[in-house]
Structure formats: C-alpha cells, structure tokens
Amino acid sequence: MPAAGEFLNSTGKTVKIQAINRVTLARLQAARNIPQPPTYEVTLAGGGKETHEHTADTINTPEERLLWDAYQLKLRTEQVEFNQRFFEFVVTFGIASEPPDDGWERRYQRFGLVVPDDPLERKLFWVENEILVTADDAARLFQAVLQLGETDKEAAEQIAAGFRAGAQRDADTEAEEGEE
C-alpha cells in the first residue's frame, strides 16, 4: 500500500503525487473548443423563423446527414485532443517525481525510440512508458491526483472510468488495425 501522496503502479514503481489546483483544472475545461451542432430553421405560424440545433433524430436529408457526420467527427476529434491535454496536465502538475537517473532511457534508445531532451517532454515519455503501464494505472493515477485536490470522489471515479474505457477503445482499435 503506497503512503499518502504516493502512487504505486502495477509493476511496483512508486511516484510522488500532489494535488492539482481546482481553479486551473476548471480553466483547462473551460478552454475546450467544443464544436457546435449543425442547425435547421423552422418557419413559425406567424411567418417568423426559429433556429434549432440538430440531433441524431432530426436528420432528414443527405445534406443534413453529411453535416451531422462532420459534426460528430469534430466532436470525437476534440474529445481525443482534450483527453491528451488533460493527460499531460495531470502528469505535469499531479506527479511531483521526476524521471530518475538510473538509465531507464537506454532501453528505449536501444530499440530506436527517441527519448526527448526537453524536460517536460522527457517526463511525459517516462510516465507514459514507465509508470502508466496499464489502462488501470492511468485511471488510478488520475483518480488519486484528483482526490488529493479535493475533487469530488464521484467525479474523480467517473474520470477514471472514462480513461479506462478510452484506453480499452484505443487497444481494440489498434488490435483491429493490426488484423487488417
């Protein structure tokens, strides 16, 4: 069992973790650029027009289907980009430990993988490859860091579950692509 302020991964490695400022976390969320759904107009009885957002149930024409599909793609893309920013944010501000000077990077370099020189990029590489070995490691780390910052326990559990599901989808997609 790790001590308070520590995270123990599935391979037995421990890193120090720290709380993330809730205001900064809220700013990260507020900075999202979530696309707006396509719209349609309805003519009112008095002759005026009213604009409504499309839903999956209001698509009636091939043109609307194209707009809806493009919107759905933009939504998925934005979510993937936000998840990456969120991951990097948690690693940058939630993990107090820095990569050790024990030669870990030589294993990656031996196989032609480039370990970044930039300190932040190097830390991200280290965490992605040495600390967050499984999807469960990532989910548990995020939950632990968010709970240190007094984020609502239920919200932290939902975020953790979302990362588990996202990692499973990514693994399934990679497996399908490998079969082709």
BAGU-899506 format. One line per field, with one value per atom (N, C-alpha, C): atom name; x, y, z; residue number from 1; residue in three letters. Coordinates in Angstrom, 2 decimals. Atoms other than C-alpha are relative to their C-alpha. Layout:
N
atome c(CA, ...)
px c(X, ...)
py c(Y, ...)
pz c(Z, ...)
num c(NUM, ...)
residu c(ALA, ...)
END
This chain:
180
atome c(N, CA, C, N, CA, C, N, CA, C, N, CA, C, N, CA, C, N, CA, C, N, CA, C, N, CA, C, N, CA, C, N, CA, C, N, CA, C, N, CA, C, N, CA, C, N, CA, C, N, CA, C, N, CA, C, N, CA, C, N, CA, C, N, CA, C, N, CA, C, N, CA, C, N, CA, C, N, CA, C, N, CA, C, N, CA, C, N, CA, C, N, CA, C, N, CA, C, N, CA, C, N, CA, C, N, CA, C, N, CA, C, N, CA, C, N, CA, C, N, CA, C, N, CA, C, N, CA, C, N, CA, C, N, CA, C, N, CA, C, N, CA, C, N, CA, C, N, CA, C, N, CA, C, N, CA, C, N, CA, C, N, CA, C, N, CA, C, N, CA, C, N, CA, C, N, CA, C, N, CA, C, N, CA, C, N, CA, C, N, CA, C, N, CA, C, N, CA, C, N, CA, C, N, CA, C, N, CA, C, N, CA, C, N, CA, C, N, CA, C, N, CA, C, N, CA, C, N, CA, C, N, CA, C, N, CA, C, N, CA, C, N, CA, C, N, CA, C, N, CA, C, N, CA, C, N, CA, C, N, CA, C, N, CA, C, N, CA, C, N, CA, C, N, CA, C, N, CA, C, N, CA, C, N, CA, C, N, CA, C, N, CA, C, N, CA, C, N, CA, C, N, CA, C, N, CA, C, N, CA, C, N, CA, C, N, CA, C, N, CA, C, N, CA, C, N, CA, C, N, CA, C, N, CA, C, N, CA, C, N, CA, C, N, CA, C, N, CA, C, N, CA, C, N, CA, C, N, CA, C, N, CA, C, N, CA, C, N, CA, C, N, CA, C, N, CA, C, N, CA, C, N, CA, C, N, CA, C, N, CA, C, N, CA, C, N, CA, C, N, CA, C, N, CA, C, N, CA, C, N, CA, C, N, CA, C, N, CA, C, N, CA, C, N, CA, C, N, CA, C, N, CA, C, N, CA, C, N, CA, C, N, CA, C, N, CA, C, N, CA, C, N, CA, C, N, CA, C, N, CA, C, N, CA, C, N, CA, C, N, CA, C, N, CA, C, N, CA, C, N, CA, C, N, CA, C, N, CA, C, N, CA, C, N, CA, C, N, CA, C, N, CA, C, N, CA, C, N, CA, C, N, CA, C, N, CA, C, N, CA, C, N, CA, C, N, CA, C, N, CA, C, N, CA, C, N, CA, C, N, CA, C, N, CA, C, N, CA, C, N, CA, C, N, CA, C, N, CA, C, N, CA, C, N, CA, C, N, CA, C, N, CA, C, N, CA, C, N, CA, C, N, CA, C, N, CA, C, N, CA, C, N, CA, C, N, CA, C, N, CA, C, N, CA, C, N, CA, C, N, CA, C, N, CA, C, N, CA, C, N, CA, C, N, CA, C, N, CA, C)
px c(0.85, 0.00, 0.89, -0.84, 1.53, -0.36, 0.22, 1.93, -0.84, 0.76, -0.20, 0.90, -0.78, 0.95, 0.89, -0.75, 2.35, -0.96, 0.77, 1.12, 0.87, -0.68, 2.10, -0.63, 0.56, 1.73, -0.03, 0.19, 1.04, 1.31, -1.28, 4.75, 0.81, -0.67, 5.64, 0.79, -0.71, 7.08, -0.87, 0.69, 6.18, 0.45, -0.31, 5.98, -0.74, 0.65, 5.14, -1.04, 1.07, 1.86, -0.39, 0.42, 0.42, -1.34, 1.30, -2.88, 0.15, 0.07, -3.83, -0.97, 0.85, -5.27, -1.33, 1.33, -9.03, -0.35, 0.28, -9.21, 0.68, -0.72, -6.55, -0.66, 0.70, -8.35, -1.29, 1.23, -11.59, 0.33, -0.41, -9.74, 0.34, -0.31, -8.45, -1.29, 1.30, -12.02, -0.69, 0.67, -13.33, 0.66, -0.74, -10.67, -0.32, 0.35, -12.17, -0.70, 0.63, -13.30, -0.97, 0.98, -16.36, -0.80, 0.72, -17.90, -1.51, 1.44, -21.46, -0.69, 0.70, -24.00, -0.59, 0.65, -25.46, -1.42, 1.34, -28.74, -0.95, 1.03, -32.00, -1.01, 1.00, -34.75, -1.40, 1.42, -38.43, -0.77, 0.85, -40.99, -1.18, 1.08, -43.42, -1.31, 1.32, -47.15, -0.13, 0.08, -46.73, 0.97, -0.92, -44.08, 1.44, -1.38, -41.06, 0.76, -0.82, -38.22, 0.67, -0.64, -36.72, 1.10, -1.12, -33.33, 0.14, -0.18, -32.80, 1.27, -1.15, -29.79, -0.47, 0.31, -29.88, 0.35, -0.34, -29.91, 0.01, -0.01, -29.49, -1.40, 1.39, -33.30, -0.58, 0.58, -33.78, 0.61, -0.64, -31.70, -1.00, 0.99, -33.94, 0.54, -0.49, -31.81, 1.46, -1.41, -28.48, 0.96, -0.84, -27.06, 0.11, -0.02, -28.07, 0.83, -0.78, -26.53, 1.50, -1.40, -23.21, 0.45, -0.33, -23.28, 0.08, 0.03, -24.17, 1.23, -1.17, -21.42, 1.28, -1.17, -18.86, 0.06, 0.08, -20.03, 0.43, -0.36, -19.72, 1.51, -1.44, -16.18, 0.75, -0.62, -15.27, -0.11, 0.18, -16.72, 1.00, -0.93, -14.67, 1.45, -1.35, -11.52, 0.30, -0.18, -11.98, 0.15, -0.08, -12.53, 1.37, -1.33, -9.33, 1.07, -0.98, -7.36, -0.08, 0.15, -8.80, 0.54, -0.51, -8.03, 1.53, -1.46, -4.40, 0.49, -0.38, -4.20, -0.21, 0.31, -5.84, 1.05, -1.04, -3.39, 1.30, -1.25, -0.41, -0.09, 0.22, -1.88, 0.17, -0.09, -2.27, 1.43, -1.39, 1.23, 0.88, -0.85, 2.79, -0.20, 0.28, 1.06, -0.30, 0.40, 0.00, 1.08, -1.10, 3.22, 1.18, -1.11, 5.87, 1.35, -1.26, 8.51, 0.47, -0.63, 10.92, 0.62, -0.64, 12.45, 1.32, -1.24, 15.25, 1.21, -1.26, 18.88, 0.56, -0.43, 19.03, 0.20, -0.24, 19.48, -1.22, 1.23, 15.84, -0.10, 0.16, 16.05, 0.83, -0.84, 18.80, -0.76, 0.81, 16.31, -0.78, 0.79, 14.17, 0.89, -0.94, 17.09, 0.59, -0.55, 18.43, -0.85, 0.92, 15.36, -0.43, 0.24, 15.47, -1.06, 0.99, 12.93, 0.72, -0.63, 13.77, -0.59, 0.40, 13.64, 0.25, -0.17, 13.02, 1.01, -0.95, 15.63, -0.71, 0.76, 13.07, -0.50, 0.37, 12.43, -1.48, 1.42, 8.63, -0.34, 0.26, 8.52, 0.63, -0.69, 11.01, -0.83, 0.83, 8.81, -1.25, 1.19, 5.72, 0.35, -0.44, 7.62, 0.23, -0.29, 8.83, -1.29, 1.26, 5.37, -0.79, 0.77, 3.68, 0.57, -0.63, 6.19, 0.47, -0.53, 7.46, -0.99, 0.90, 4.69, -1.41, 1.37, 1.36, 0.04, -0.20, 1.92, -1.33, 1.32, -1.77, -1.02, 1.09, -5.02, -0.47, 0.40, -5.85, 0.97, -0.97, -2.61, -0.40, 0.38, -3.70, -1.26, 1.26, -7.21, 0.22, -0.25, -5.97, 0.83, -0.81, -3.34, -0.88, 0.84, -5.88, -0.94, 0.91, -8.31, 0.72, -0.76, -5.63, 0.38, -0.41, -4.36, -1.20, 1.18, -7.84, -0.57, 0.51, -8.87, 0.91, -0.89, -5.77, -0.40, 0.42, -7.07, -1.41, 1.35, -10.40, -1.06, 1.03, -12.17, -1.00, 1.06, -15.48, 0.37, -0.39, -14.84, -0.75, 0.79, -17.66, 0.49, -0.51, -16.34, 1.34, -1.30, -12.84, -0.16, 0.26, -14.22, -0.54, 0.52, -16.11, 1.12, -1.14, -12.95, 0.86, -0.81, -11.03, -0.67, 0.72, -13.73, 0.07, -0.09, -13.65, 1.35, -1.33, -9.91, 0.18, -0.06, -10.26, -0.70, 0.76, -12.93, 0.72, -0.72, -10.93, 1.22, -1.19, -7.80, -0.42, 0.47, -9.81, -0.40, 0.37, -11.27, 1.24, -1.25, -7.76, 0.65, -0.60, -6.49, -0.78, 0.83, -9.43, 0.23, -0.24, -8.86, 1.35, -1.34, -5.14, -0.01, 0.06, -5.94, -0.70, 0.71, -8.44, 0.87, -0.87, -5.96, 1.13, -1.07, -3.31, -0.46, 0.55, -5.63, -0.17, 0.25, -6.12, 1.19)
py c(-1.19, 0.00, 1.24, -1.21, 3.35, 0.96, -1.02, 6.12, 1.13, -1.17, 9.26, 0.84, -0.82, 11.38, -0.81, 0.86, 8.39, -0.84, 0.86, 6.28, -1.21, 1.26, 2.63, -0.59, 0.54, 1.29, -1.52, 1.44, -2.27, -0.79, 0.70, -3.10, 0.26, -0.24, -1.89, 1.29, -1.29, 1.53, 1.02, -1.01, 4.39, 1.39, -1.41, 8.10, 0.85, -0.95, 11.08, 0.77, -0.75, 12.77, 1.18, -1.20, 16.13, 0.48, -0.53, 17.94, 0.97, -0.95, 19.94, 1.11, -1.15, 23.42, -0.14, 0.18, 23.13, 1.13, -1.14, 26.61, -0.20, 0.24, 25.72, -1.14, 1.12, 22.44, 0.49, -0.56, 24.37, 0.86, -0.80, 26.74, -0.89, 0.95, 23.78, -0.48, 0.45, 22.52, 1.12, -1.14, 25.99, 0.37, -0.34, 26.36, -0.95, 0.94, 23.49, 0.74, -0.58, 24.33, -1.03, 1.02, 22.08, 0.52, -0.47, 22.31, 0.09, -0.18, 23.49, -0.92, 0.88, 21.14, 0.81, -0.69, 21.97, 0.40, -0.51, 23.85, -0.11, -0.05, 23.98, 1.06, -1.03, 26.57, -0.57, 0.35, 26.16, 1.29, -1.17, 28.58, -0.05, -0.08, 29.69, 0.40, -0.29, 30.17, 1.46, -1.42, 33.96, 0.41, -0.30, 33.73, 0.19, -0.15, 34.18, -1.33, 1.21, 31.71, -0.21, 0.38, 29.84, -1.01, 0.89, 28.12, -1.01, 1.08, 24.77, -0.77, 0.87, 22.53, -1.38, 1.37, 19.22, -0.98, 1.17, 15.98, -1.17, 1.17, 12.49, -0.29, 0.28, 12.31, 1.02, -1.03, 15.49, 0.00, 0.06, 14.47, -0.57, 0.43, 14.25, -0.10, -0.03, 14.86, -0.49, 0.40, 13.59, 1.14, -1.14, 17.12, 0.15, -0.07, 17.18, -1.14, 1.16, 13.70, 0.31, -0.36, 14.99, 1.00, -0.98, 17.97, -0.65, 0.68, 15.74, -0.89, 0.88, 13.24, 0.82, -0.87, 16.06, 0.54, -0.48, 17.45, -1.10, 1.11, 14.02, -0.26, 0.18, 13.68, 1.10, -1.11, 17.14, -0.21, 0.27, 16.16, -1.05, 1.07, 12.95, 0.51, -0.55, 14.78, 0.92, -0.92, 17.48, -0.79, 0.80, 14.82, -0.67, 0.64, 12.97, 1.03, -1.05, 16.23, 0.47, -0.41, 17.26, -1.07, 1.07, 13.84, 0.04, -0.08, 14.24, 1.18, -1.18, 17.76, -0.28, 0.32, 16.51, -0.95, 0.93, 13.60, 0.74, -0.75, 15.92, 0.95, -0.90, 18.36, -0.75, 0.79, 15.67, -0.46, 0.43, 14.33, 1.17, -1.17, 17.81, 0.54, -0.64, 19.13, -0.97, 0.95, 15.97, -0.97, 0.88, 13.95, 0.87, -0.80, 15.53, -0.62, 0.69, 12.92, 0.36, -0.21, 13.46, -1.32, 1.24, 10.75, -0.23, 0.28, 9.00, 0.00, 0.08, 8.97, -1.42, 1.39, 5.17, -0.72, 0.59, 4.63, -0.58, 0.55, 3.81, 0.31, -0.43, 5.73, -0.82, 0.80, 3.48, -1.19, 1.13, 0.60, 0.44, -0.50, 2.72, 0.37, -0.40, 4.16, -1.22, 1.24, 0.64, -0.50, 0.46, -0.05, 1.11, -1.07, 3.20, 1.00, -0.97, 5.08, 1.24, -1.26, 8.73, 0.47, -0.54, 9.88, 1.50, -1.45, 13.64, 0.61, -0.74, 16.07, 1.05, -1.01, 18.71, -0.61, 0.58, 18.18, -0.41, 0.35, 18.25, -1.18, 1.10, 16.01, -1.30, 1.17, 13.66, -0.59, 0.48, 13.46, -0.70, 0.62, 12.73, -1.38, 1.27, 9.99, -1.03, 0.89, 8.48, -0.50, 0.39, 8.49, -0.93, 0.83, 7.08, -1.41, 1.28, 4.26, -0.77, 0.67, 3.50, -0.05, -0.08, 4.49, -0.48, 0.38, 4.11, -1.17, 1.21, 0.57, -0.55, 0.51, -0.37, 1.13, -0.98, 1.48, 0.22, -0.13, 0.78, 0.90, -0.91, 2.51, 1.45, -1.37, 5.65, 0.43, -0.34, 5.56, 0.21, -0.13, 5.02, 1.23, -1.21, 7.76, 1.24, -1.19, 10.30, 0.12, -0.02, 9.34, 0.45, -0.35, 9.61, 1.48, -1.40, 13.00, 0.91, -0.85, 14.45, -0.01, 0.06, 13.24, 0.76, -0.81, 14.86, 1.47, -1.38, 18.13, 0.26, -0.13, 17.59, 0.04, 0.16, 16.90, -1.01, 0.89, 15.24, -1.45, 1.41, 11.49, -0.63, 0.57, 10.56, 0.51, -0.57, 12.93, -0.62, 0.62, 11.50, -1.43, 1.38, 7.96, -0.03, -0.07, 8.97, 0.28, -0.30, 10.45, -1.25, 1.22, 7.29, -1.04, 0.97, 5.11, 0.39, -0.48, 7.26, -0.31, 0.30, 6.77, -1.50, 1.46, 3.00, -0.36, 0.30, 2.89, 0.51, -0.56, 5.16, -0.83, 0.83, 3.05, -1.33, 1.27, -0.10, 0.19, -0.28, 1.50, 0.13, -0.16, 2.51, -1.36, 1.33, -1.04, -0.83, 0.74, -2.53, 0.48, -0.57, -0.15, -0.44, 0.43, -0.98, -1.47, 1.43, -4.71, -0.24, 0.12, -4.32, 0.43, -0.48, -2.33, -0.98, 0.99, -4.99, -1.23, 1.16, -7.69, 0.23, -0.32, -5.88, -0.25)
pz c(0.00, 0.00, 0.00, 0.04, -1.01, 1.15, -1.04, 1.55, -0.58, 0.45, 1.38, -0.89, 0.92, -1.54, -0.92, 0.90, -3.41, -0.84, 0.89, -6.30, -0.33, 0.29, -6.78, -1.25, 1.24, -10.31, 0.03, 0.08, -11.46, -0.01, 0.01, -11.75, 1.27, -1.28, -8.26, 0.08, -0.05, -9.16, 0.73, -0.79, -6.84, -0.44, 0.27, -7.69, 1.01, -0.88, -5.54, -0.82, 0.67, -6.43, 0.87, -0.71, -5.50, -0.55, 0.39, -5.65, -1.17, 1.11, -8.72, 0.40, -0.30, -8.30, -0.75, 0.60, -8.90, -0.96, 0.89, -10.46, -1.34, 1.24, -13.01, -0.78, 0.64, -13.72, -0.67, 0.58, -14.30, -1.23, 1.16, -16.66, -1.19, 1.07, -18.65, -0.65, 0.51, -19.00, -0.78, 0.65, -19.91, -1.33, 1.23, -22.63, -1.16, 1.07, -24.62, -1.13, 1.18, -28.13, -0.57, 0.39, -28.37, -1.19, 1.20, -31.85, 0.25, -0.10, -32.22, -1.02, 0.95, -33.81, -1.16, 1.11, -37.20, 0.41, -0.34, -37.14, -1.18, 1.02, -39.04, 0.42, -0.28, -39.33, -0.11, 0.02, -38.60, -0.24, 0.26, -40.04, 0.96, -0.98, -37.36, -0.67, 0.55, -37.89, -0.41, 0.33, -37.93, -1.10, 1.09, -40.66, 0.44, -0.48, -38.44, -0.08, 0.06, -38.31, 1.36, -1.25, -35.40, -0.33, 0.26, -35.38, 1.14, -0.97, -33.65, -0.33, 0.21, -33.17, -0.42, 0.41, -34.98, 1.10, -0.79, -33.04, -0.98, 0.88, -34.45, -0.54, 0.40, -34.63, -0.97, 0.88, -36.72, -1.40, 1.32, -39.74, -1.00, 1.00, -42.81, -1.41, 1.38, -45.90, -0.05, 0.13, -47.26, 0.38, -0.34, -46.84, 1.52, -1.46, -43.18, 0.58, -0.47, -42.74, -0.12, 0.17, -44.15, 1.06, -1.04, -41.79, 1.38, -1.29, -38.85, 0.17, -0.07, -39.64, 0.20, -0.16, -39.96, 1.43, -1.38, -36.61, 0.98, -0.88, -34.95, -0.04, 0.14, -36.31, 0.76, -0.73, -34.95, 1.51, -1.43, -31.55, 0.49, -0.39, -31.42, 0.00, 0.09, -32.53, 1.18, -1.13, -29.89, 1.29, -1.22, -27.21, 0.12, 0.00, -28.18, 0.35, -0.27, -28.18, 1.46, -1.39, -24.81, 0.94, -0.85, -23.31, 0.06, 0.01, -24.39, 0.83, -0.80, -22.92, 1.49, -1.39, -19.71, 0.56, -0.41, -19.51, 0.30, -0.18, -19.97, 1.18, -1.14, -17.44, 1.32, -1.23, -14.77, 0.24, -0.15, -15.43, 0.41, -0.27, -15.43, 1.41, -1.29, -12.32, 1.13, -1.04, -10.47, 0.44, -0.38, -10.47, 0.40, -0.51, -8.28, -0.33, 0.31, -9.11, -1.40, 1.30, -11.98, -0.45, 0.46, -14.18, 0.73, -0.73, -12.32, -0.93, 0.75, -13.41, 0.11, -0.15, -13.48, -1.34, 1.31, -17.22, -0.68, 0.59, -17.98, -1.48, 1.39, -21.25, -0.98, 0.91, -22.68, -0.58, 0.52, -23.02, -1.23, 1.13, -25.34, -1.17, 1.05, -27.27, -0.70, 0.57, -27.82, -1.17, 1.03, -29.96, -0.95, 0.95, -31.88, 0.40, -0.46, -29.79, 0.52, -0.38, -29.25, 1.33, -1.29, -25.64, -0.08, 0.16, -25.71, 0.97, -0.84, -24.35, 0.84, -0.73, -23.31, 1.31, -1.29, -19.57, 0.12, -0.09, -19.84, -0.91, 0.93, -22.91, 0.51, -0.56, -21.23, 1.14, -1.11, -18.12, -0.53, 0.59, -20.24, -0.57, 0.57, -22.10, 1.11, -1.14, -18.81, 0.65, -0.65, -17.24, -0.91, 0.93, -20.36, -0.12, 0.28, -20.70, 1.23, -1.19, -17.20, 1.16, -1.16, -14.79, -0.34, 0.37, -16.60, -0.97, 0.80, -17.82, -0.51, 0.39, -17.92, 0.02, -0.03, -18.51, 1.44, -1.39, -14.88, 0.77, -0.63, -13.81, -0.27, 0.36, -15.68, 0.75, -0.67, -14.25, 1.50, -1.44, -10.69, 0.32, -0.23, -11.00, -0.06, 0.15, -12.25, 1.19, -1.13, -9.52, 1.27, -1.21, -6.81, 0.00, 0.08, -8.02, 0.19, -0.11, -8.38, 1.41, -1.37, -4.94, 0.97, -0.83, -3.42, -0.08, 0.21, -4.86, 0.44, -0.54, -3.14, -1.09, 1.02, -6.41, 0.54, -0.44, -5.70, -0.33, 0.19, -5.24, -1.17, 1.08, -7.61, -1.37, 1.25, -10.30, -0.36, 0.24, -9.90, -0.50, 0.43, -10.26, -1.44, 1.37, -13.42, -1.00, 0.87, -14.94, -0.15, 0.05, -14.04, -0.89, 0.83, -15.60, -1.48, 1.38, -18.73, -0.62, 0.53, -19.09, -0.20, 0.21, -18.62, -1.30, 1.21, -21.33, -1.24, 1.14, -23.64, -0.35, 0.24, -23.23, -0.61, 0.56, -23.96, -1.45, 1.40, -27.13, -0.86, 0.74, -28.22, -0.26, 0.15, -27.61, -1.01, 0.95, -29.52, -1.42, 1.32, -32.44, -0.54, 0.43, -32.56, -0.37, 0.31, -32.50, -1.33, 1.28, -35.35, -1.15, 1.07, -37.40, -0.27, 0.16, -36.79, -0.74, 0.68, -38.15, -1.48, 1.42, -41.46, -0.87)
num c(1, 1, 1, 2, 2, 2, 3, 3, 3, 4, 4, 4, 5, 5, 5, 6, 6, 6, 7, 7, 7, 8, 8, 8, 9, 9, 9, 10, 10, 10, 11, 11, 11, 12, 12, 12, 13, 13, 13, 14, 14, 14, 15, 15, 15, 16, 16, 16, 17, 17, 17, 18, 18, 18, 19, 19, 19, 20, 20, 20, 21, 21, 21, 22, 22, 22, 23, 23, 23, 24, 24, 24, 25, 25, 25, 26, 26, 26, 27, 27, 27, 28, 28, 28, 29, 29, 29, 30, 30, 30, 31, 31, 31, 32, 32, 32, 33, 33, 33, 34, 34, 34, 35, 35, 35, 36, 36, 36, 37, 37, 37, 38, 38, 38, 39, 39, 39, 40, 40, 40, 41, 41, 41, 42, 42, 42, 43, 43, 43, 44, 44, 44, 45, 45, 45, 46, 46, 46, 47, 47, 47, 48, 48, 48, 49, 49, 49, 50, 50, 50, 51, 51, 51, 52, 52, 52, 53, 53, 53, 54, 54, 54, 55, 55, 55, 56, 56, 56, 57, 57, 57, 58, 58, 58, 59, 59, 59, 60, 60, 60, 61, 61, 61, 62, 62, 62, 63, 63, 63, 64, 64, 64, 65, 65, 65, 66, 66, 66, 67, 67, 67, 68, 68, 68, 69, 69, 69, 70, 70, 70, 71, 71, 71, 72, 72, 72, 73, 73, 73, 74, 74, 74, 75, 75, 75, 76, 76, 76, 77, 77, 77, 78, 78, 78, 79, 79, 79, 80, 80, 80, 81, 81, 81, 82, 82, 82, 83, 83, 83, 84, 84, 84, 85, 85, 85, 86, 86, 86, 87, 87, 87, 88, 88, 88, 89, 89, 89, 90, 90, 90, 91, 91, 91, 92, 92, 92, 93, 93, 93, 94, 94, 94, 95, 95, 95, 96, 96, 96, 97, 97, 97, 98, 98, 98, 99, 99, 99, 100, 100, 100, 101, 101, 101, 102, 102, 102, 103, 103, 103, 104, 104, 104, 105, 105, 105, 106, 106, 106, 107, 107, 107, 108, 108, 108, 109, 109, 109, 110, 110, 110, 111, 111, 111, 112, 112, 112, 113, 113, 113, 114, 114, 114, 115, 115, 115, 116, 116, 116, 117, 117, 117, 118, 118, 118, 119, 119, 119, 120, 120, 120, 121, 121, 121, 122, 122, 122, 123, 123, 123, 124, 124, 124, 125, 125, 125, 126, 126, 126, 127, 127, 127, 128, 128, 128, 129, 129, 129, 130, 130, 130, 131, 131, 131, 132, 132, 132, 133, 133, 133, 134, 134, 134, 135, 135, 135, 136, 136, 136, 137, 137, 137, 138, 138, 138, 139, 139, 139, 140, 140, 140, 141, 141, 141, 142, 142, 142, 143, 143, 143, 144, 144, 144, 145, 145, 145, 146, 146, 146, 147, 147, 147, 148, 148, 148, 149, 149, 149, 150, 150, 150, 151, 151, 151, 152, 152, 152, 153, 153, 153, 154, 154, 154, 155, 155, 155, 156, 156, 156, 157, 157, 157, 158, 158, 158, 159, 159, 159, 160, 160, 160, 161, 161, 161, 162, 162, 162, 163, 163, 163, 164, 164, 164, 165, 165, 165, 166, 166, 166, 167, 167, 167, 168, 168, 168, 169, 169, 169, 170, 170, 170, 171, 171, 171, 172, 172, 172, 173, 173, 173, 174, 174, 174, 175, 175, 175, 176, 176, 176, 177, 177, 177, 178, 178, 178, 179, 179, 179, 180, 180, 180)
residu c(MET, MET, MET, PRO, PRO, PRO, ALA, ALA, ALA, ALA, ALA, ALA, GLY, GLY, GLY, GLU, GLU, GLU, PHE, PHE, PHE, LEU, LEU, LEU, ASN, ASN, ASN, SER, SER, SER, THR, THR, THR, GLY, GLY, GLY, LYS, LYS, LYS, THR, THR, THR, VAL, VAL, VAL, LYS, LYS, LYS, ILE, ILE, ILE, GLN, GLN, GLN, ALA, ALA, ALA, ILE, ILE, ILE, ASN, ASN, ASN, ARG, ARG, ARG, VAL, VAL, VAL, THR, THR, THR, LEU, LEU, LEU, ALA, ALA, ALA, ARG, ARG, ARG, LEU, LEU, LEU, GLN, GLN, GLN, ALA, ALA, ALA, ALA, ALA, ALA, ARG, ARG, ARG, ASN, ASN, ASN, ILE, ILE, ILE, PRO, PRO, PRO, GLN, GLN, GLN, PRO, PRO, PRO, PRO, PRO, PRO, THR, THR, THR, TYR, TYR, TYR, GLU, GLU, GLU, VAL, VAL, VAL, THR, THR, THR, LEU, LEU, LEU, ALA, ALA, ALA, GLY, GLY, GLY, GLY, GLY, GLY, GLY, GLY, GLY, LYS, LYS, LYS, GLU, GLU, GLU, THR, THR, THR, HIS, HIS, HIS, GLU, GLU, GLU, HIS, HIS, HIS, THR, THR, THR, ALA, ALA, ALA, ASP, ASP, ASP, THR, THR, THR, ILE, ILE, ILE, ASN, ASN, ASN, THR, THR, THR, PRO, PRO, PRO, GLU, GLU, GLU, GLU, GLU, GLU, ARG, ARG, ARG, LEU, LEU, LEU, LEU, LEU, LEU, TRP, TRP, TRP, ASP, ASP, ASP, ALA, ALA, ALA, TYR, TYR, TYR, GLN, GLN, GLN, LEU, LEU, LEU, LYS, LYS, LYS, LEU, LEU, LEU, ARG, ARG, ARG, THR, THR, THR, GLU, GLU, GLU, GLN, GLN, GLN, VAL, VAL, VAL, GLU, GLU, GLU, PHE, PHE, PHE, ASN, ASN, ASN, GLN, GLN, GLN, ARG, ARG, ARG, PHE, PHE, PHE, PHE, PHE, PHE, GLU, GLU, GLU, PHE, PHE, PHE, VAL, VAL, VAL, VAL, VAL, VAL, THR, THR, THR, PHE, PHE, PHE, GLY, GLY, GLY, ILE, ILE, ILE, ALA, ALA, ALA, SER, SER, SER, GLU, GLU, GLU, PRO, PRO, PRO, PRO, PRO, PRO, ASP, ASP, ASP, ASP, ASP, ASP, GLY, GLY, GLY, TRP, TRP, TRP, GLU, GLU, GLU, ARG, ARG, ARG, ARG, ARG, ARG, TYR, TYR, TYR, GLN, GLN, GLN, ARG, ARG, ARG, PHE, PHE, PHE, GLY, GLY, GLY, LEU, LEU, LEU, VAL, VAL, VAL, VAL, VAL, VAL, PRO, PRO, PRO, ASP, ASP, ASP, ASP, ASP, ASP, PRO, PRO, PRO, LEU, LEU, LEU, GLU, GLU, GLU, ARG, ARG, ARG, LYS, LYS, LYS, LEU, LEU, LEU, PHE, PHE, PHE, TRP, TRP, TRP, VAL, VAL, VAL, GLU, GLU, GLU, ASN, ASN, ASN, GLU, GLU, GLU, ILE, ILE, ILE, LEU, LEU, LEU, VAL, VAL, VAL, THR, THR, THR, ALA, ALA, ALA, ASP, ASP, ASP, ASP, ASP, ASP, ALA, ALA, ALA, ALA, ALA, ALA, ARG, ARG, ARG, LEU, LEU, LEU, PHE, PHE, PHE, GLN, GLN, GLN, ALA, ALA, ALA, VAL, VAL, VAL, LEU, LEU, LEU, GLN, GLN, GLN, LEU, LEU, LEU, GLY, GLY, GLY, GLU, GLU, GLU, THR, THR, THR, ASP, ASP, ASP, LYS, LYS, LYS, GLU, GLU, GLU, ALA, ALA, ALA, ALA, ALA, ALA, GLU, GLU, GLU, GLN, GLN, GLN, ILE, ILE, ILE, ALA, ALA, ALA, ALA, ALA, ALA, GLY, GLY, GLY, PHE, PHE, PHE, ARG, ARG, ARG, ALA, ALA, ALA, GLY, GLY, GLY, ALA, ALA, ALA, GLN, GLN, GLN, ARG, ARG, ARG, ASP, ASP, ASP, ALA, ALA, ALA, ASP, ASP, ASP, THR, THR, THR, GLU, GLU, GLU, ALA, ALA, ALA, GLU, GLU, GLU, GLU, GLU, GLU, GLY, GLY, GLY, GLU, GLU, GLU, GLU, GLU, GLU)
END
